[in-house]
């Protein structure tokens, strides 16, 4: 900010007392001030000279800020502002800075004038053509005329190591800086170069800050580097002292020193914040504000204040770092039960008798502890001592303690909503891995069974050569025996010999059949035992699965899944169980709300679409019921439900008979229920053609509003919904074409055409004039149809439109009223209802 006597636009009237009083009274208190003046350090030097010794002691840093004007012009014709922020750490900083400024010159009428007080005075008098012009006036005129090349500032900074180390360059982002340059493309290079030249940007705008932190997509392409955005009050009058516009104060994280200002160049995002108040760190009840140690005569400082952002304690060996941490742990009940020999408590045990350590939290609460105090099992502070960390990080420490500590930290970072009511990391891990572990055991048992089968098969294959040899030897033996038998003289008649041979063959065949039957019986027994084992295993697994996810799915859904799984093929069972585990795990973790088990409908659909029925009629009935509930549930995504229904329709011809039992057919005597109508529409092969019509599911959608008009049994509800239609023009417009198409189509269900007939008269206020003519034409066609069902629906739609104060096309109105003598009593009754509601001119 400027000070009294600033060379340009000075509105302070020399009131140093009021100026210092404004600094004293400012809230919040400032810790650092940059005193600004044009091309000179006069304001800064006068501030230091005038400042009372005891004035605002909280201001620990005051540094000069020299404002220069470049030869580069803004759109308003002024010079672009550049600021030099000078470190006051060097006691000779004023002389060194003025020496550096003297290297900048401005040439007027062929004579160079240096950027010094004397040079500015001479320039002012020369410009005013008045050699006797008062010094202060000449100084002001000279400052107003002095302009400097950006290249000259660059040369000055490069000419001296002290200048480079003690001066930071800032450029304004507003209309007197970067934003003031012409937007013309020919000035783009100058804007970019000026931005690259500066260390700091003066701006409080969030857009500027975002750009200079590198968030803009063109930032890298412009070859820029991140820079801090600082802001000041730029006061030229006492009323503006430390009162920046919109209370956009500049907060810098760090001690009040010029080094903290330098550090913003390294960490521009973390170190700088602009706002009314600094950003809050941890909550006050989680921040230790100070430590007090009582009854410790050996401690020079009994009270130690801790700053809010403290994260690290540094110091030489033996300076008390461990002592500080141990005492805070002692005060909060977070100390170690068995402190190691390297800990401060162990080393200074003889000096700690009777001491009391107390911490004060930032919210004002206090907490004390002594050596005799028991360790709190749930301390407000979690203390990991240096010895504890060293023990864990040692090669021998990579065991259970380290793992336990990692798990404790990870579990602490998990929100309550994601803990699934677990109290430890081990419990949570078991919940997440239980399904996988069960699946692993199941697969392991399958692998073991397959291994046994493979081993048996391999044993058979290995024995095959020996069996073949044995078979050959047996064949040769039999042939030899047959020859010997044939050589034996037979005294019996030929008939008896033949009969004996046939009987022997029959006995042999019976023996073979008996052997085969015995082997088959044995195999059947083994199969029965294996099937019983698998059924028992499946039953145990199913009961375990049901117990594990108790409360997430209702009993009918479990019964349906159980029956399908037990009656289905093994592949389908595996798919169902795997998918069910995933669905149930999601449900248990809160990611889904299983309303009556309707999320399981997708699994049932997969099983029912295997291509051939394999579940009992009772099972399929329950499956259709759950699927119908799912299709009507508005919590599931529209596209997903539409896809499920289309998938069913494309593969089975019995979808509507299966679903219709569980979908209400009508909302009143004259009009169909829309979900059934939409489902029927899908069954008629028009799913792709009229897919938009299926979006009725979303109660928030425009078509949901239209269905509310038709499906609602309350006249008042229909009227209220009608009045909201004009606001839905952009949403409803696509559905108007759908309704028109449905009313015209002859290949769709009469229910669907009746639905379209009733909706069409209500759409007039939602579409443009051209579509209104199309709607009117279609309604006239509907009223002229020979049947009575669609005509009645159209008349009731006209009545609803009239009730909702929707303007009805005159031709449509007359056509509707002209049906008073229609042969159908149903139509005549609808005409009477319409006539009672319409205003006839």
Secondary structure, DSSP 8 states (H G I E B T S, - for coil): -B-TT-SSS--STT-HHHHHHHHHH-SS--SEEEEEEESSSHHHHHHHHHS-TTTTTT--EEEEEEEEEEEEE-TTS-EEEEEEEE---STTHHHHHHHHHTT-EEEETTEEEESSHHHHHHHHHHHHT-TT--HHHHHHHHHHH--B-HHHHHHHHHH-HHHHHHEEEEEE-STTTGGGS--SGGGHHHHHHHHHH-SEEE---HHHHHHHTT-STTTTTTT----EEE-----SSGGGTT--GGG-EEEESS-SSHHHHHHHHHSHHHHEEEESS----S-GGG-EEEEEEES-TT-S-SEEE--TT-------TTSSHHHHHHHHHHHTT---TT--TTSHHHHTGGG-TT-EEEEEETTS-EEEE-TTS---TT-SS----HHHHHHHHSGGGTTHHHHHHHHHHHHHTS-GGGSTT-SSHHHHHHHHHHHHHHHHHHHHHHHHHHHHHHHHHHHHHHHHHHHHHHHHHHHHHHHHHHHHHHHS---S-HHHHHHHHHHHHHHHHHHHHHHHHHHHHHHHHHHHHHHHHHHHHHHHHHHHHHHHTTTSS-HHHHHHHHHHHHHS-HHHHHHHHHHHHHHHHHHHTTS---STTGGGHHHHHHHHTSSS--S-HHHHHHHHHHHHHHHH-TTS-HHHHHHHHHHHHHH-S-HHHHHHTTS--BSSSSSB-HHHHHHHHIIIIITTTTGGGGGGG-TTSHHHHHHHHHH-S-HHHHHHHHHTGGGGHHHHHHHHHHHHHHHH-SSS-HHHHHHHHHHHGGGGGGS-HHHHHHHHHHHHHHHT-SSSHHHHHHHHHHHHHHHTT----HHHHHHHHTTTT-S-HHHHHHHHHHHHHS---
